[in-house]
Amino acid sequence: MNTFLKESKKFASLLEPTLVVLGNEACDLDSAVSAIALAYFLHRIGRHAPRNVIPVLNIPRKELPLKTEVTYFLQKKSLDLENLVCNDEIRLNELKEAQKLSTVLVDHNFNTKFGHLAVQVLDHHQFDPNSNLPETCEKRIELVGSCASIVADHIFESTEGDLESLSLLYAAIVLDTVNFSKDADKARELDFRMAEKIEKLLNIKNIEQHRVELMEELIKARSDVSSLNAAQILYKDLKIIKNPAGNKIIAIPGFPISVEDFVKKENSEEKLREFAEENNCDVILLMGLKIIDGVIHRDLGLINIRDEKLFEKVSEALQNYNPSLQLEARSNISFMSGQFFKQLNLKASRKQILPLTKAVLDTF
């Protein structure tokens, strides 16, 4: 696989017919390994030949160190981070203008810049009705726990898969389903089936113990923000959504720590205001996730930057969402006149909250 990635990095500088397998802008472990494994699979079977096949992490290179679980696990698997292609290391716009670009979207189905060039989509998020995908695009969108499960199943439809790719995908399945936690309720039949099939192929012994140890290892890597300041944590797992006119923006940073812990960090208000200005935000929705001894804790923080009405509408939608997020107001947090909540419904993640927020934003 390192050889494939090294060749892909060389192709990224060329204006030749290219198929880009593009992950989502959060670039979490699920998105990163799904893009890499799927690109490697398409390269091996030569389905889109003679195009160059390049997996692209949908973040600038400077943000890659922020994805601590991604860099940790890829390096553990002996993949050279220098061989990865980030979105500022390939001439995507020039390829598009030269009509030499096709895309496969992984772990997302809406992409304003390159969605209309998609030949394939593999995703586990709700389908966005504003998606501009071509009618000929092959779509597989299933609301399962991990996109890696869909990628693995897609690979298994044609081949047994290579062990390197399966090992990457397996880790993402375990992490995204919170090790198949009943409290998180993320895992679906496909997630269980793919994990069990990969475990058999990888000849994993003591499966339950292996899953627990892998989960703890990945959580530790993801939660290790000791080297990151408040500004970097905001960009670690970020989604930015806009209304159809593009003049209203909500940023949704996801934290591997609680929101309560984030607002206590040094210069957190200063960095949040700088972040809001850099990204032209109207409202910011902070989402915290903390796992202590296998127990999940979630909290939210809603900050108004410059649109009180949008702020109020999002707050109302979050508190009236069905099924309920079971939000409990946190009166002990005083930070930028925001609203802060403990989220007792542990099953609801950003995958559910983002479409809800986007629906409010689309009315502005």
Secondary structure as UniProt FT lines:
FT   HELIX           2..11
FT   TURN            12..13
FT   STRAND          18..22
FT   TURN            25..26
FT   HELIX           29..45
FT   TURN            46..50
FT   STRAND          52..57
FT   HELIX           61..66
FT   HELIX           68..76
FT   TURN            77..78
FT   HELIX           81..83
FT   STRAND          85..86
FT   TURN            87..88
FT   HELIX           92..97
FT   TURN            98..99
FT   STRAND          101..106
FT   TURN            112..114
FT   HELIX           115..117
FT   STRAND          118..123
FT   TURN            129..130
FT   TURN            135..136
FT   STRAND          138..141
FT   HELIX           147..156
FT   TURN            157..158
FT   HELIX           163..176
FT   TURN            177..180
FT   TURN            182..185
FT   HELIX           189..201
FT   TURN            202..203
FT   HELIX           207..223
FT   TURN            226..227
FT   HELIX           230..236
FT   STRAND          238..242
FT   TURN            244..245
FT   STRAND          249..255
FT   HELIX           259..263
FT   TURN            266..267
FT   HELIX           268..278
FT   TURN            279..280
FT   STRAND          283..292
FT   TURN            293..294
FT   STRAND          295..304
FT   HELIX           308..320
FT   STRAND          327..329
FT   TURN            331..332
FT   TURN            336..337
FT   STRAND          339..343
FT   TURN            346..347
FT   HELIX           350..361
FT   TURN            362..363
//
